Amino acid sequence: MELIPDFKPVMCGKYFKLLIIRVARPEKIAAMLEPHIQFAKHILEECPLIETIYILAAGKGNIAAAKTLKTLMIDELGKMGLNIKISSEDEYMGLYKGKLHMKLYVCRVEIERQ
């Protein structure tokens, strides 16, 4: 399935209030994950209703980067006056892009506004 080029992985409405961040591009990881953090900050300013952020990754290197992003994001969003809580974090084996035994990661970050 191809994503639409202008697609933003954001749901900001009355019932769904979430942001999905995929950690997968080597150039963004090499940039110390700053593009991911800036994207999250931009979306949270654009849609202050967001309550949940999902950080997703596939593959060992990307999972390590996603865990680093989680730590950086807690610090950066805390500076914005947001209280951040990790409600779940899981690593598991699954099917990803046709690869049957790919290591996958998901972290659910809850935002509590003060």
Secondary structure, DSSP 8 states (H G I E B T S, - for coil): ----TT---EEESSS-EEEEEEE--HHHHHTTTHHHHHHHHHHHHH-TT--EEEEEEESHHHHHHHHHHHHHHHHHHHHTTEEEEEEEEEEEEEEETTEEEEEEEEEEEEEEE-
